[in-house]
Amino acid sequence: MTSDQRPLSPHLQVYRPQWSSVLSILHRITGAAISVGLVLVVWWLTALASGPEAFSTAMGWLTHPISLVVLAAASWALFYHLFNGIRHLVWDAGMLLDVPSARRSGWIVVALSLFVTAVVWGVAL
């Protein structure tokens, strides 16, 4: 087999990250982060159904400051993923596809997800 000396196609190092590509990657990451949050919720529900001793143990772990940070991050991931999914549905309807609208809607998704997370955690604490 002969060795071609053709150049390789450009990869991530060549391109400057764009707002829409960063949000797209973040959408995938938050989808995975939601799984972590759901594992904790399922553990909490299982402990709740298993009796007072198991529930007390779970609450001891889940009220630890590190666990609260993980839960807050998972809830932000849930809200971001939700609002960005709605944004994609709007795009699927053929609306807000121009660059300025896509950039503005991205900022709205980020701001709204942070705001709703702050409200939920403000009410919870």
Secondary structure by P-SEA (a helix, b strand, c coil): ccccccccccccccccccaaaaaaaaaaaaaaaaaaaaaaaaaaaaaaaacaaaaaaaaaaaacaaaaaaaaaaaaaaaaaaaaaaaaaaaaacccccaaaaaaaaaaaaaaaaaaaaaaaaaac
